[in-house]
């Protein structure tokens, strides 16, 4: 497996950081390689439209990450829509997983808020008792 970003410590020398094969340079190489090999059959993966779309989706996702990293919102939006078009089932599965995680976070937050509400209710009752509000006495 090729890493998108190599660990920085392995790239350092006495002169500083080396110019490594990542980011835009890697994306351009991957695009050129894909173009060159598009006509050659892959001996490990049978050719199909689904495989082609998945590969394009992966390339668009990588381009999205690069655009988002450099703050290019227009390009990031373009590549995000490409990913959604090319592999909608993958995006839907990811969003469903994220929504499950979001609901779990909301449930935890709700539980925390209810606990805090109960703690504050008890504290209020305690203060009211000390002031005589809870025993039927008139307040000063």
C-alpha positions in Angstrom: 0.0 0.0 0.0 1.3 3.5 -0.9 0.9 6.1 1.8 -0.4 9.5 0.8 1.9 11.3 3.2 5.1 9.6 4.4 6.1 10.2 8.1 8.1 13.4 8.3 10.9 11.9 10.3 11.9 9.5 7.5 12.0 12.5 5.1 14.4 14.7 7.0 18.1 15.2 6.3 20.7 17.7 7.4 19.4 20.2 4.9 15.8 19.9 6.1 12.7 18.4 4.7 13.1 16.6 1.3 10.7 17.1 -1.6 8.8 13.8 -1.5 6.3 12.3 -3.7 3.0 13.3 -2.0 0.1 15.6 -2.6 -0.4 17.1 -6.0 2.7 15.4 -7.4 1.4 12.0 -6.3 -2.1 12.8 -7.6 -0.7 13.8 -11.0 1.3 10.6 -11.2 -1.6 8.4 -10.2 -3.8 10.1 -12.9 -1.1 9.6 -15.6 -0.6 6.0 -14.5 -4.3 5.3 -14.6 -4.6 6.9 -18.0 -1.7 4.7 -19.4 -3.1 1.5 -17.9 -6.7 2.1 -18.7 -6.5 -0.1 -21.8 -4.5 -2.9 -20.2 -6.6 -5.5 -18.3 -6.0 -5.8 -14.6 -5.1 -9.4 -13.8 -6.3 -9.1 -10.2 -9.6 -7.3 -10.7 -12.0 -8.2 -13.4 -13.1 -5.2 -15.5 -16.5 -3.7 -14.8 -18.2 -0.3 -14.7 -18.4 -0.6 -10.9 -14.7 -1.0 -10.5 -14.0 1.9 -12.9 -16.4 4.2 -11.0 -14.9 3.1 -7.7 -11.4 4.0 -8.9 -12.6 7.3 -10.3 -14.4 7.9 -7.0 -11.2 7.2 -5.0 -9.2 9.6 -7.2 -11.9 12.3 -6.8 -11.8 11.7 -3.0 -8.1 12.2 -3.0 -8.4 15.4 -5.1 -11.1 16.6 -2.6 -8.8 16.1 0.3 -6.0 18.0 -1.4 -8.3 20.9 -2.3 -9.8 21.0 1.2 -6.3 21.0 2.7 -5.2 24.0 0.6 -8.5 25.8 1.4 -9.8 25.7 -2.2 -13.5 25.5 -1.4 -14.7 25.6 -5.0 -12.5 22.7 -6.1 -13.3 20.7 -2.9 -17.1 21.2 -3.6 -16.6 20.0 -7.2 -14.7 16.9 -6.1 -17.2 16.2 -3.3 -20.0 16.2 -5.9 -18.0 13.9 -8.1 -17.5 11.4 -5.3 -21.2 11.6 -4.5 -22.0 10.9 -8.2 -19.5 8.1 -8.7 -20.0 6.1 -5.5 -23.3 7.2 -3.9 -23.6 4.0 -2.0 -20.3 4.5 -0.3 -21.2 8.1 0.6 -24.6 7.0 1.9 -23.0 4.3 4.1 -20.5 6.8 5.4 -23.2 9.3 6.2 -25.3 6.7 7.9 -22.4 5.6 10.0 -21.7 9.3 10.8 -25.4 9.8 11.7 -25.3 6.8 14.0 -22.2 8.3 15.7 -23.9 11.7 15.9 -27.0 10.2 17.5 -24.8 8.3 20.0 -23.1 11.6 20.8 -26.4 13.4 21.2 -27.7 10.6 23.5 -24.6 11.0 25.7 -25.0 14.8 25.7 -28.6 14.4 26.7 -27.7 12.0 29.5 -25.1 14.5 30.7 -27.6 17.4 30.6 -30.2 15.4 32.5 -27.7 14.5 35.2 -26.7 18.1 35.4 -30.3 19.2 35.5 -30.9 16.7 38.4 -27.9 18.0 40.3 -29.0 21.6 39.9 -32.6 20.6 41.0 -31.2 19.1 44.2 -28.9 22.1 44.8 -31.9 24.4 44.3 -34.0 22.4 46.8 -31.2 22.6 49.3 -30.9 26.3 49.0 -34.6 26.8 49.2 -34.6 24.7 52.4 -31.9 26.8 53.9 -33.8 29.9 53.1 -37.0 28.5 54.5 -38.9 28.2 51.2 -39.3 24.5 51.3 -40.6 24.4 54.9 -43.6 26.7 54.5 -41.8 29.6 56.3 -42.1 33.1 55.0 -39.1 34.4 53.2 -37.2 37.3 54.8 
